[in-house]
Amino acid sequence: MSPRGVAVPDVRQRLFDAAERVLAAAGPDGLTSRAVTTEAGCAKGLLYNHFADLDEFVAALVLDRFRRTAERVAVLPTLAGRETVAGNLADAAASMLDAHAPAVAGLAMTRAGVSARIRAAMAAGAPGLGTVEAAIVEYLDAEKGLGRVGAGVDVGSVALAIVGTAHHLLMTSWAGGQDPRDALRRLVGALVGGPAQE
């Protein structure tokens, strides 16, 4: 454990990673500031040195994970013309469903003050599902220009369907259940034609 008064490098990320492990082990009810700091191996009050309360911490955790997803999907337009359209889309969409994503997304719904903070941050420009949707539209437009997506395909609707389905799967998946990425790959294949390669 870090001694009191000693700087903890990358403390926010350390706390976020610890929170994901607590969620995986104990679920939303087990997520307390003490559980997070104990899991992170740091002083009990450290979380409150960086966040006003647990709701602010949870909102920051969810927004950080949305940011990470948006960064991963942002490279999608650079893949135009490579591999398969369905495979590229399925891989990008699957990045929204990483190991702890369902638990983190579900956590936002269990805390009354968190959703409002997340909505306010996104309204102020924080990256989220809208950013992911925009990257998918940009990618599909590029593929349209290369003739790999039909001229009549409504790329905005395809992007909305992929992001909306990923969001649905985030909110309805649980540990030990069926892998939600399988359903997402099938959807992508149905929307753009052809199987989404593994």
C-alpha positions in Angstrom: 0.0 0.0 0.0 1.3 3.5 -0.8 2.2 5.4 2.4 0.3 8.5 3.3 1.8 11.6 1.7 3.5 9.7 -1.1 2.4 10.6 -4.7 0.7 7.8 -6.5 1.5 7.8 -10.3 -1.5 7.8 -12.6 -3.8 7.7 -9.7 -7.0 8.2 -11.6 -6.3 5.3 -13.9 -5.2 3.1 -11.0 -8.5 3.8 -9.2 -10.5 3.2 -12.4 -8.8 -0.2 -13.0 -9.3 -1.1 -9.4 -13.0 -0.2 -9.7 -13.4 -2.5 -12.6 -11.9 -5.4 -10.7 -14.2 -4.7 -7.7 -17.2 -4.6 -10.1 -16.1 -7.9 -11.6 -15.7 -9.6 -8.2 -18.5 -8.0 -6.1 -20.9 -6.3 -8.5 -22.3 -2.7 -8.3 -23.3 -3.2 -4.6 -19.7 -3.9 -3.7 -18.4 -0.7 -5.2 -17.5 1.5 -2.3 -14.7 4.1 -2.0 -13.0 1.8 0.6 -13.3 -1.3 -1.7 -11.7 0.7 -4.6 -8.8 2.2 -2.7 -8.1 -1.2 -1.0 -8.1 -2.9 -4.4 -5.8 -0.1 -5.7 -3.5 -0.5 -2.8 -3.6 3.1 -1.7 -4.7 5.2 1.2 -8.4 5.1 2.0 -9.0 8.8 1.4 -7.2 9.0 -1.9 -10.4 8.7 -4.0 -11.8 11.9 -2.3 -8.6 13.8 -3.1 -9.5 13.5 -6.7 -13.3 13.3 -6.7 -16.0 15.1 -4.7 -17.9 11.9 -4.0 -18.5 8.4 -5.3 -21.0 9.5 -7.9 -18.4 11.8 -9.4 -15.9 9.0 -9.5 -18.3 6.6 -11.1 -19.3 9.2 -13.8 -15.6 9.8 -14.5 -15.0 6.1 -14.8 -17.8 5.6 -17.3 -16.7 8.7 -19.3 -13.1 7.5 -19.3 -14.2 4.1 -20.6 -16.3 5.8 -23.3 -13.3 7.9 -24.2 -11.1 4.8 -24.5 -13.7 3.2 -26.8 -14.0 6.3 -28.9 -10.2 6.4 -29.3 -10.1 2.7 -30.4 -12.9 3.2 -33.0 -11.4 6.5 -34.3 -8.9 4.5 -36.3 -11.7 2.8 -38.3 -11.7 5.3 -41.2 -8.0 4.6 -41.8 -8.9 0.9 -42.5 -11.0 1.7 -45.6 -10.0 -0.6 -48.4 -8.4 -3.2 -46.1 -9.7 -6.5 -44.9 -13.5 -6.8 -45.1 -16.0 -4.1 -44.3 -18.0 -6.4 -42.1 -14.8 -7.6 -40.2 -13.6 -4.0 -39.7 -17.0 -2.9 -38.4 -17.4 -5.9 -36.2 -14.0 -5.4 -34.6 -14.7 -1.8 -34.0 -18.1 -2.5 -32.5 -16.7 -5.3 -30.3 -14.3 -2.8 -28.7 -17.4 -1.4 -27.0 -17.9 -4.7 -25.3 -14.5 -5.3 -23.6 -14.3 -7.5 -20.5 -15.7 -5.0 -18.0 -17.8 -2.8 -20.2 -21.2 -4.2 -19.3 -20.5 -3.9 -15.6 -19.3 -0.3 -15.9 -22.2 0.7 -18.1 -24.7 -1.0 -15.8 -23.1 0.8 -12.8 -24.2 4.2 -14.2 -27.8 3.0 -14.1 -27.6 2.0 -10.4 -26.5 5.4 -9.1 -29.1 8.2 -9.4 -26.6 11.1 -9.7 -24.3 9.5 -12.3 -26.4 9.5 -15.5 -27.1 13.3 -15.2 -23.3 13.9 -14.9 -22.6 11.7 -17.9 -25.2 13.5 -20.0 -23.9 16.9 -19.0 -20.3 15.9 -19.8 -21.3 14.6 -23.2 -23.4 17.7 -23.9 -20.2 19.7 -23.2 -18.3 17.6 -25.8 -17.0 14.5 -23.9 -16.5 11.6 -26.3 -19.2 8.9 -26.1 -21.4 6.8 -28.3 -22.0 9.7 -30.7 -18.3 9.9 -31.3 -18.2 6.2 -32.1 -21.2 6.6 -34.4 -19.5 9.4 -36.3 -16.4 7.3 -36.8 -18.5 4.5 -38.3 -20.3 6.9 -40.6 -16.9 8.3 -41.8 -15.6 4.8 -42.3 -18.6 3.7 -44.3 -18.5 6.8 -46.4 -14.9 6.0 -47.3 -15.8 2.5 -48.2 -18.7 3.8 -50.3 -16.2 5.9 -52.2 -14.1 2.8 -52.8 -17.1 0.8 -54.1 -17.0 -1.7 -51.2 -20.3 -0.5 -49.8 -23.3 0.0 -52.0 -24.2 3.5 -53.1 -27.7 3.1 -51.8 -26.6 2.1 -48.2 -27.8 4.6 -45.6 -24.6 4.8 -43.6 -26.1 6.9 -40.8 -28.7 4.2 -40.2 -26.1 1.4 -40.3 -24.0 3.3 -37.8 -26.9 3.9 -35.5 -28.0 0.3 -35.7 -24.5 -0.9 -34.7 -24.0 1.5 -31.9 -27.6 1.1 -30.6 -27.2 -2.7 -30.6 -23.8 -2.5 -28.9 -25.4 -0.3 -26.2 -28.3 -2.7 -25.8 -25.9 -5.6 -25.4 -23.9 -3.6 -22.9 -27.0 -3.1 -20.8 -28.3 -6.6 -21.0 -25.2 -8.7 -20.8 -23.8 -10.3 -17.6 -20.8 -12.3 -16.5 -21.1 -16.0 -17.6 -23.8 -15.2 -20.2 -23.6 -15.6 -23.9 -20.7 -13.6 -25.5 -22.5 -10.4 -26.8 -19.9 -10.0 -29.5 -21.3 -13.0 -31.4 -24.7 -11.2 -31.8 -22.9 -8.0 -32.8 -20.9 -9.7 -35.5 -24.1 -11.3 -36.9 -25.8 -7.9 -37.0 -22.9 -6.3 -38.8 -22.9 -9.1 -41.4 -26.6 -8.7 -42.0 -26.3 -4.9 -42.3 -23.4 -4.7 -44.7 -23.5 -8.1 -46.3 -21.1 -11.0 -45.7 -19.9 -12.6 -42.6 -17.8 -10.6 -40.1 -14.6 -12.5 -39.9 -13.3 -13.6 -36.5 
